[in-house]
Amino acid sequence: MARKPTNPPGKSDAPRLTDRQRLAWLRLIRSENVGPATFRALVNQLGGAEAAIAALPALSRRGGGHAIRLCSEAEAEIALGHRVGATLVGIGEPGYPHALAEIECLSLKGDASPFARRPIASDKA
């Protein structure tokens, strides 16, 4: 069963996405009309990005909209990241920067551990 993206960002004992799940996350978030709120709702309601991708055509038809174009460049994006030394990390995975918790997945290059720490102080009320 796919993991839901609700774990605290950067939690070290959080499960890691499989390569297949990572690809599905990127395909889903990069697909037409799928923003952060839709991504989270689909993944949480349907149990994972793969299930969400499979359900998108029916959901689109049921909603009366046009067919949603799925991202077809996700594999190439991941491969490019690997070539330059970056790794795609999903929210909730170990090493995910807590300060960027509003972004579902991002590519990281180098040591991201400083970003995973919670801030000590903030100027925001």
C-alpha positions as CSV (number, residue, x, y, z in Angstrom):
1,M,0.0,0.0,0.0
2,A,1.3,3.4,-0.9
3,R,2.4,5.8,1.9
4,K,0.3,9.0,2.4
5,P,2.3,12.3,2.4
6,T,1.2,13.2,5.9
7,N,4.4,12.3,7.9
8,P,6.3,15.2,9.4
9,P,8.9,16.4,6.8
10,G,12.4,15.1,7.5
11,K,11.3,12.5,10.1
12,S,14.1,10.0,10.1
13,D,12.0,6.9,10.8
14,A,9.5,7.8,8.0
15,P,9.3,5.3,5.2
16,R,11.0,6.0,1.9
17,L,9.2,6.1,-1.4
18,T,10.1,3.3,-3.8
19,D,11.4,4.3,-7.2
20,R,8.1,3.4,-8.7
21,Q,6.2,5.6,-6.1
22,R,8.7,8.4,-6.6
23,L,8.1,8.4,-10.4
24,A,4.3,8.3,-9.8
25,W,4.5,11.3,-7.4
26,L,6.4,13.3,-10.0
27,R,4.1,12.3,-12.8
28,L,1.1,13.3,-10.7
29,I,2.3,16.6,-9.4
30,R,3.6,17.6,-12.9
31,S,0.3,16.7,-14.6
32,E,-2.1,19.3,-16.0
33,N,-4.4,20.9,-13.4
34,V,-2.8,19.0,-10.5
35,G,-1.5,21.5,-7.9
36,P,-0.4,20.9,-4.3
37,A,-4.0,20.7,-2.8
38,T,-5.3,18.4,-5.6
39,F,-2.1,16.2,-5.3
40,R,-2.6,15.7,-1.5
41,A,-6.3,15.1,-1.8
42,L,-5.9,12.5,-4.5
43,V,-3.0,10.7,-2.8
44,N,-4.8,10.7,0.5
45,Q,-8.2,9.7,-0.8
46,L,-7.0,7.0,-3.3
47,G,-4.1,5.6,-1.3
48,G,-1.2,6.7,-3.5
49,A,-0.1,8.5,-6.6
50,E,-0.3,5.4,-8.8
51,A,-3.9,4.9,-7.9
52,A,-4.6,8.6,-8.4
53,I,-3.0,8.5,-11.9
54,A,-5.2,5.5,-12.8
55,A,-8.3,7.3,-11.5
56,L,-7.7,10.6,-13.2
57,P,-9.5,9.8,-16.5
58,A,-12.7,8.7,-14.8
59,L,-12.6,11.6,-12.3
60,S,-12.2,14.0,-15.2
61,R,-15.1,12.6,-17.1
62,R,-17.3,12.5,-14.0
63,G,-16.5,16.1,-13.4
64,G,-17.4,17.1,-16.9
65,G,-13.9,18.3,-17.8
66,H,-11.6,17.5,-20.6
67,A,-9.0,14.7,-20.3
68,I,-6.2,15.6,-18.1
69,R,-2.8,15.4,-19.7
70,L,-0.5,13.3,-17.6
71,C,3.2,14.4,-17.3
72,S,5.2,12.3,-19.8
73,E,8.6,13.8,-18.9
74,A,8.9,12.5,-15.3
75,E,11.4,9.7,-16.1
76,A,13.6,12.1,-18.1
77,E,13.5,14.6,-15.2
78,I,14.5,12.0,-12.7
79,A,17.3,10.7,-15.0
80,L,18.6,14.2,-15.5
81,G,18.6,14.7,-11.7
82,H,20.7,11.6,-11.3
83,R,23.2,12.7,-13.9
84,V,23.8,16.0,-12.0
85,G,23.8,14.3,-8.6
86,A,20.3,15.2,-7.4
87,T,17.8,13.0,-5.8
88,L,14.0,13.4,-5.9
89,V,12.7,13.5,-2.3
90,G,9.0,13.4,-1.4
91,I,7.4,15.2,1.5
92,G,7.7,13.1,4.7
93,E,10.8,11.2,3.6
94,P,14.0,11.3,5.6
95,G,16.0,14.3,4.5
96,Y,13.0,16.3,3.3
97,P,13.5,20.0,4.3
98,H,10.9,20.9,7.0
99,A,11.0,24.5,5.9
100,L,9.6,23.4,2.4
101,A,6.7,21.4,3.7
102,E,4.3,23.0,1.2
103,I,6.1,21.4,-1.7
104,E,5.2,17.7,-2.4
105,C,8.5,16.6,-3.9
106,L,11.8,18.3,-5.0
107,S,15.2,17.4,-6.2
108,L,18.1,17.8,-3.8
109,K,21.8,17.9,-4.6
110,G,24.3,17.7,-1.8
111,D,23.7,17.6,2.0
112,A,20.1,18.8,2.7
113,S,20.3,18.0,6.4
114,P,20.6,21.6,7.5
115,F,17.2,22.3,5.8
116,A,15.6,19.4,7.6
117,R,16.0,21.0,11.0
118,R,13.2,23.0,12.6
119,P,13.9,26.7,12.9
120,I,15.0,27.9,16.3
121,A,13.5,31.4,15.9
122,S,11.3,33.2,13.5
123,D,10.3,36.8,12.9
124,K,6.8,35.8,12.0
125,A,4.0,36.2,14.6
